């Protein structure tokens, strides 16, 4: 899996010591892939498929959209009344 990495900032996950905490590791991977700090921090603590997020970003999907696509339904902010609710939807 290839992630976008800017040469302007160092790789935050390159650690010479023992393995990082899982949440810290996830945060590092998200930041390396270009996720904004606040979004990466939030996603690192959630039960979201990190590999799927990174695959979407690798395929050209903006990080914010990738997070929205893979977020559980109850985590999404309401989109407002668009008048196109399907059957069984409020």
CORWO-V247687 format. One record per pair of residues at least 6 apart in sequence whose C-alpha atoms are under 6 Angstrom apart, sorted by the first residue. I is the first residue (numbers start at 1). J is the second residue. D is the distance in whole Angstrom. If there is no record, write none. Layout:
i & j & d
I & J & D
I & J & D
This chain:
i & j & d
3 & 33 & 5
3 & 58 & 6
4 & 33 & 5
5 & 32 & 6
12 & 28 & 6
13 & 28 & 5
23 & 44 & 5
26 & 44 & 5
27 & 40 & 6
27 & 41 & 6
27 & 44 & 5
30 & 40 & 6
35 & 63 & 5
53 & 66 & 6
56 & 66 & 6
57 & 63 & 6
